[in-house]
Amino acid sequence: MEQERFDNLKLGERGAMLSIATYIVLSVIKLWIGYLAGSEALQADGLNNVTDIVASTAVLIGLKLSQKPADGNHPYGHWRAETVASLVASFIIVAVGLQVVYSAVLSLFHGTSETPGLLSAWTAGFSALVMYLVYRYNKKLAEQINSKAVAAAAKDNLSDAWVSIAAVVGIIGAQFYLPWLDPIAALLVGLLIIKTGWGIFWDATHELTDGFDEELIKSFKETALATQGVEEVREIRARNYGNRAVVDVTVLVPGDLGIAVAHDISTKVEVKLMKRYDISAVHVHVEPH
């Protein structure tokens, strides 16, 4: 089980490396064509991809650090490194979004009469298609290996696809003698970037502060209560360590049972929870009813 989780993290590295390679190629193309064609929206999109390289690199580093075994300072392992990587990525994404919004607002106030070339629209459209395909790959991979970091990367990929679509709309609109639509699209791009960063930040901080799905905890409780010999579930808690879930549960059993029988009941609870919900560790405390 533990080795399988390490193998999953290695698979997650593929998604991060695919994102990095794609962002490098697309950022160069967008910044170059955006500059030549005079498109604020495409240049903003390209700048977003530059920072995505940094964010995806942070995710890759987090996935690698998560594979380090437990030691004296980290008795539970380094699994949360990938969550920290997601948090770092969110800061970078939000910072870029704010910069794009600032530049777009300045452009609107200063005014512009330049209409961006149509080549920039084709470039943005091609980029949207590529990023959607990368998103589908990373989304499927994140679900397969249950990785928060890869899931964050997938969300960023999808956001980039929408950002490119927004750029297409602005650039094409500018062809109809409405050049101000291009910086408006750049402004929308910036807001979308910020929204994506905030979503990743929220998910990461929720996990780092031991937040957990309440409905899932209720399911854990029902499963433990349905175990033969368990008369009551006094307390149940759960937390995540990267792609690992750890559950602590206190169950009440008949007070006249022997230690061996009570231990067997706790083992049944542990096995049922681990198998049914793919939990990596369950700590069962038994008390007499």
N, C-alpha and C positions, 0 to 999 in steps of 0.2 A: 504493500500500500504506500509506504513512504517513498520507495524508489519510483513508483509510478508518478507520484506528485513531482519529484525532481525531473523526471522525463517530460512531464507536461510543461514545466518551466522552460526546458530546452526547446520544446516546440514553440512556446510563446516567443522565443527569441527570433524565430523566423518571421513572425508577423511584424515585430519591431524593425527588423532589418529590411523587410520589404517596404515598410513605410518610409524609412530613411532613404533608401535608394530612389523611390518614386518622388519624394519631396525634393531631392537634390536635382533630379532631371527637370521636374516641372518648374521649380523656382527659377532656375537659370533661363528656361524658355520664356516664362511669363515676364520676368523683369526685363529681359532683352527686348521682346516684342512689345511689351507695354511701354517701354521708353521710346522705341522707334515709332510706334503708332500713336503715342501721346495719350494713353489711356490711364487715368487715375485709378479706375477700378481694377484693371488687370495688374498694375504695379502693386496695389494694396494686396491683391490676392497672392502675388509672388512673394511679397514680404511676409505674409502669413505663412507660406510654405517654408521660408527660410527659418522661421522660429519653430515650425513644426519639426524641423530636423533636430533642433536642440531638444525639444520635448520628447521626441521618439528616442533620442539617444539616452535621455534620462530614464525612460521606460526600460530600455535595453539594459542599462546599468543596474536598475532595480531588480530586473529578472535574474541577472547574474548573481547579484548579492544575495537574493533569496535562496539560492542553491547552497549557500554555505551551511555546514552542519551546526548543530547547537554547540555552544561552548560555555565557559564559566560566566561570561557576561550576558549571554543570550540563551538561557536554559530551554526556552521554547523554540529556539531556532531563529533564523533571520527572515522568516516568511513575510513579515510586514514591510520589508524593503521595497517590494513592488508597489505597496500602497503609498509609501513615502514618495516613490518615483512618480506616481500619479498626481500627488499633491504638488510636487515641483513642476510637473508639466502644466498643471492648471495655472500656476503663477505666471509662467512664461506666456501661455496663451492669452490670459487676461491683459498682461502688459502690452502685448502686440495689438490686441483689439483696441486698447485705449489710444495707442499711437496712431492707428489707422483712422479712428474716429476724429482725433485731433487734426490730422492732415486733411481729411475730407471737409471738416468744418472750415478750416482756413481757406481751402480751395473755393468753397461756396461763397464765403464772404468777399474774397478777392475777385471772384467772377472769372469765367473762362469762356472764350469764344471758339476754342479749338475743338473740332470734332474728331474723336479717335478713329483710327483706321479700322476697317471691317475685319482685317486679319486678327486683331485682338479678340474679336468676338468668337471667331473660329477656334482660336487658341484656348479661350476660357471654356468653350463647349467641349473640346477634346479633353481638357483637364478634368471637367466634371465627370465625364464618362470613366476616365481612368481611376479617379478617386472613389467612385461608387463601386467599381470592381474590387479595389483594395479594401474598401469598407466591408463588402460581403465576405471576403476571405477572412479578414480579422474578426468579424462578428462570429462567424462559424467557428473559428479557432478558439475564441474566448469562451464560447459556450462549451466547446469540447473539453477544454482544460480547466474551466472555471477560474479564469484569471481576471482580476480586477484591472490590472495594468493594461492587458491586451484589450479589454473591453473599453477602457478609456481611450486607447489608441484608435479603436474602431469608431467611437463617437467623434473623435477629432477628424477621422477620414470622412465621415458622412457630412460633418460640418463644412469641410473643405469643398465637398461636392456642391453643397448649397451655396457656398460663397461664390464659386465659379459660375453657377447659374445666375446669381444676382448680378455678377459682372457682365454676363451676356446680355441680360435685360437692359442694364444701363448703357452699354456700348451700342446696342442696336437702337435704343431710344434716341441716343445722341445723333444717329444718322438722319433722323427726321428733324434736324435743325434745332434740337433741344440738348445742347452740349452739357447743360447743368445736370442732366440725368446721370452722367458718368460719375461725378463726385457724389451724387445722391446714392448711387449704387455702392460706391466705396464706403459711404457712411453706413449703409445697411450691412455691408461686409463686416465692418468693425464691430457692429452691435451683435452680429451672429457669432463672431469670434469670442466676444466677451461672454455671451450666453453659454457657449460650449465650455469655456474655461470655468465658469461658475458651477456648472453642473458637475464637472469632474472634481472640483474643489469640495463641493458638498458631499459627494459620495465618499471621497477619501477621508475627510474629517469625521464623517459619521462612523466609518469603520475604525479609525484611529482612536476615537473616543468610546470604543466598544459598543457602538450602536448595532442593533440586530433586528431583523424582521420579526415583528410581534406575532404575526400569523404563523410563521414557521415555528416559533417557540411553542405556540398553542398546539401545533401538530406533534411536536416532540413530546409534550406533556400527555397528550391523548395516547400516543404510542406506548409511553412508559406505563401509563395507568392500565392499559389493556394487557400488560404482561401478567401472567399467572403468579399470584403471590403478593403482588403490589396492591395495597389497600388504599394508599393515598400518595399523591405527589406533593410534598410540602413546599419544595422550592426548585425552580429550574432556571438556569441562566445559560447564555451562549454568547460567544464572541468569535470574530474571524481573525485569522492570522494569514493574510494573503489569500491563497486558495484553499486554506484549511479552516474548518470549523471546529471549535472546541466547546463541549457542553458539560456543565456541572449540574447534577440533579440529586436531590435528596428525596428518597422514597421511604414510606412507612410500611412495615411488614408486621404480621402477627408477632406479639411479644414473646410467645412461648416457643418460637422456632430456635433451633440450634444455630451456631455460628456458620457451620458448613452449608446448611440449607439457605440461610439468609445471603450468604456469599454467592450461591448458585443463582438466586433470584437477581442479584445485582449484575451478575455476568450476563444473564438473559436480557436485561434492560440495555446493557452496554452493546451487546451484539446486535439487537434489533435496531437500535438507533443508528449504529454505524453502517449497517447494511442497507437500511431503507433510505437513509438520507445522505449517504456517502460522507459521513462525519469522520474526521481523522482521529479524534480522541473524545472519549466520554468518561467522566469521573462520577461514579455513583457512590453516594453516601447513604448507608442504610440505618434507619432508626426504628425502634420498637413502637408499634401502634398502641 
